[in-house]
Amino acid sequence: MNIYNQPAGKIPVYIQLKNTILSEIKSGKYPEGTALPAVNVIADNAGVSIRTAYIAVQELIKDGVCFKRPKKGTFVGASANFIKHPVCAVWTQYNSDTPFEHPLSSVFYCGLLQGSAENNITPVLICDNPESVINRYKNSAEFDCKGVIVLDSDKFDETIELAKKFPEQKFFFINYVMKKLNDLPPNMFAIVNDNYHGAYKMAEYIIAHDCNDVVMLSVKLQVEDRTYHNRLKGALTAFNDYFVNINKEDIIHIERGNQVQNAFLAITKLLRSGRRPQAIFCVNDLIAEGACQALAAENVRNVMVTGYDCLFPNISKQWKFPTMQVAYSQMVMKAI
């Protein structure tokens, strides 16, 4: 019995030995009902301590692969116990203790939990060192990793490299529209919202309310992230189609940071300059809230504000602005 000892800190030796024994059981070397070699024999054959061999065998018993007969030894159980359990890896910056600190992650997790339950698959969080975790599941005799779901925009390039290293593994990049989406490895898939057409419809809503003087409010993102760019593009196309003139100075880009405050300051500055638009198109609900706060503070009425994403339903209800709902949880469910 030979086992491959990976570097320390990767896969514990007893797990490697456990997987080796399980592979030999699956291969038919130890059919159902037959006895495994004694622990000291396993230890000698594998070149490990008796303690390590004992723990490996106990793990097989714990998993239901083997069972103990007093004074007779350890025997192989029913072959049905050897079916690998399906899991999906979820790569995100949020660990299992803090999944709901960010509102978008909260919605993602709701879809993850629902999709996992409906498809009888177990989600496993990867918070760091994804290559090591993927390798661990790749070499596992108990688990079958069906794919890796990536929830963070800043992991896009790393995901591409991982997809190239593990061509047999599927990777799903959720939500964010990146520049290189049309040049992905064959085993990497992007599941994104149709921001262009959603924004086009929102612009039509503004136009239908006879608003011809429009300001557009967006957020500066990293160069590769084209999510808000696509929303602006869709709305601009609609305004152009309906002959609503949008000049360069009508498009305001705020810093990402505190988006509510930054939007408030941008619209306050606009209003104090004497500008009174009929509508303010916002690429998300947070900056729509900031725009509404500025209008209220400056006592300016009859200006339509629109949001986008519906991540904060209470905000749109409080300020009574229309918003376009994005099916975030459904994206994750689709990946599963």
N, C-alpha and C positions, 0 to 999 in steps of 0.2 A: 504494500500500500504506500503510494508516494503522494506527498502533498507539496504544493508550491508555496513556499513561505514568502509572502509579500513583505515589503519594508515595514518596520515597526510603525504603528500609528495608523496603518491602513486597515487590514482585516485581521482580527485576532486569530491566532493559530488554531484555537479550538473550533472556531467557525469554519476555517479552511478545512480542518480535518472532518468536521461534521458534513460539509458539502462533498468531500471526497467519498465518504462512506455512503452518503445518499446517492451519489452518482453510480457507485458500484451496485447498490441495491436496484436502481433503475435499469442498469445494464443487464440485470439477470444473474449477476454473480451470487447474490444472496436472495433467492426467491422468497415469496411470502411464506411465513411459517418456519423458515430455517433460522438457526442461531447465528448470531454474529460471533466472531472470534472473541476470546476473553480480552478484557481491557488491557492486561499486560502485553498480550500478543499484538493488539492494535498499536500500543505505544511503541513496541520494538520495531514493528514494520514501518511505522510512520516516522520514527526517529524523534519522538516527543516524550515528555514525561508521562508517567501513569496518571497523574492528576489531570493533565490536559486531555488525555484520551478519555478519562472518566467523564469529564465535563462535556466533551463532544457527544458521548453516548447518551448522557442525561438529556442533552438538548434534543436528540432524536426521539427519546421517550416522551419528553415534554410536548413535542410537536405531533405526537400520535403516529410517527413513522414506525417506531418500534415499541415493544412492551416487555416488561420484566416478568420472568417466572422465578419465584424464590428457589434458590439452590440449583437452578438449572441454567440460568443465563439470560441474555437479552435476545429477543426474537423479532423477526421482521413482521410488521403488521400488514393490514390489507392495502393493496396497491392503490386504492382510491385516495389514500392519504398523501400520495405523491404528486397530486395535481398542483401545479404552481398557482399561487394566489396572485391575481392581477392587481397591480398598483400603478398609479400615475404620479410622477414626480412633479412638484410645483416649485419652481425657482423664483424666489422673491426676497426682497430685503427685510420683510416682516416675518419674525419667527412666530412659533405657535402661541407664545404668550401675549403678543401684541398685534393680532391680525386686524383689529378693528380701529386702530389709531388713525388710519387714513380712510376717508369716506369711499374712495374708489376701490381700495383693497377690500373694504367691508362688502361692497357689492360683488366683487370678484369671488370672495369666499362664499357668499350665499349661493352663487351659481356652482361653485366647486362642490359644496356639500350636497346640493340637490342633484347635480349630475352624477356624483359618485354613488349616491344612494340608489338612483334609478338604474345605474349600470353595474351595480355590485362590484365596484372597484374602490380600492383604498387610496386616498391621497396622501402623499408623503412630502413634507416640506423640505426644500433645500435652501438653506440660508447662506451657506458658503461652501467653497470647494466642490462645485458640481461635478467635476470630472471624476473625483474620487467616489462620490456617491453613485454616479452612473456605473462606474466600474464594479462597485460592490453589488449592485443589483444585477448587472450583467453576468457576474460569476455566481449569483445566488442559486441554490437548488430549490428554494422555497417560493421565491417571488418572481413574477414575470412583469417587468416594467414595460408598460404599453406605450409610454411616451412621456415627454417632458413639456410642461406648460410654463411659459415664461410670462411674468406679469409686470415686469419693470422695463421702461423704455431704455434706460441706460445699459441694459444687458443685451442689446440687439447685436452688436458686433461680436461679443463673446459667444452668443448663441450660434451665430454663423460658424464660428471656429469649432464649437462643440459638435455641430451637425456634420462637419467635415471629418472630425475625428471618430465619430460614431455613426457611420452611414447606415447601419441597420436599425438605428433608433430614430423615432419620429420626434420632432420638436414643433411646438405650437407657440407662436408669438402673438400675444393678445392685445388688441385695441389700437396700439400706436401705429400711425402711418409714417413709415420711414422712407427715405430716398431710395434705398436698395431693395425695396419689396419685389421688384420685378427681376431680381438677379439672385434668388435664393437657392441654396443647395436643394436637390430633389427631395430630401427627407425633412425639409423645414417648410412649415406652412404659416401664413399670416391670416388671422381672423380679425377683421377690422370692421368698423362702422362705415357706412356710406355717407361720410361727412359732406361731400360735395352736394349730393341731391337733397340731403336733409336741410342744409343751409339754403339751397335754392328755394325750397318750399317755405322756409321761414321768411326769406326775403319777399316771396310772393304774398305772404300774410301781411307784411308791412305795406306793400304796394296796394293791396286790396283795401287798406284803411286810408287810402288817399294821402300817403306820406311820400313826398318827393324830395325833401331835404333830409338826408340821412347821414349820420356819423357812424363809423364802424370802429369797434373797440376790441383789440386783440391782446394777446400775451406773447412776449418774446420767449421762444423755446430754443433748445439746442438746434443747430443747423440741420441735423439729420431728421428731426421730428417734424413731419409735415402735417400733423393733425389739424392744427388751427389754420395753417395755410390753406388746406383744402376747404375748410369752412368759409374762409374769406373768399376763396376763388368761386365757390358755388353761389354765394350771395352776390358777389360782383357780377357774375354772369347773368343772374336774374335781373339785377338792376339795369344792366346794359340792355337786356332783351326788352325791358319795359320802358326804356328811355329815361331812366332815372340817373342823372349825372353824379358820379362819385369822383371827386378829385383826390389827388395824393394826400393833401392836407386833411381830408375827411377820414383818413384811416389812422387811428392812433394805436401805437403799440406800447404797452406798459411792461414794467419789469415783473418777473415771475413772483418773487417774494410774497409779501402780503397783498394779495390780489384785490381784496375788497378795498383796502386803504389806497392802493395805487390807482385803482379805477376812480375812487372818490376824488382824489386829487386831480386826476386828468380831466374829469368832467367839470369839476369846480373851476379849474383854470379856463376851460373852454367857455363856460357860461359867463365868467367874469370878463372874458374878452369881448363879450357882446353877442356871441353866437347863440342862436336859439334853434336847434334842429327840431324837426318834427318827430324823428325817431332815432334811437340808438341801437344798432345791431351789435350784440355782444357774443363772443365765441364760447362763453361758459356762464353758468349761473352766478358764480362768485363775483365776477366783474359786473354782471347785471345788477347785483345787490349794491355794489359800490356806486354805480351810476344812479340808481334810485335814491340812495342816501344823499348824493350830491344835489340832485334835483329838489329833494325835500328841504335840504339845508339852505338852498338858494331861493326857496319858495317859487320854483318854476313848475308850472303845471302844463298838462296837455302835451307832454312829450312821451311817445311810446318807447318803452324799453323791452327788448326781447332777449331771452337767455338761450342756453343750449346745453344739454346733457341731462338735466333733471336729477343731478346727484343730490341736490338738497331740496326736496319737495316743499319743505316748510318755508324756505326762502321765497320761492316763486309765489306761494300762497300768501305770505305776509305782504309782499310788495305788489302782488297782483300783476305779474308780468307773464306773458306766454313763454313757453320753453319747449325745446325739442327733446323728447326722451330718447336716450341711447340705451340699447339693449346690452348692457355690460355683462350681466350674469349669463345671458343667453350665449354670449361669445365663448365663455368658459365651458358651458354645457355642451356646446357644439364641438369644442376640442375634445372633450371626454368622450 
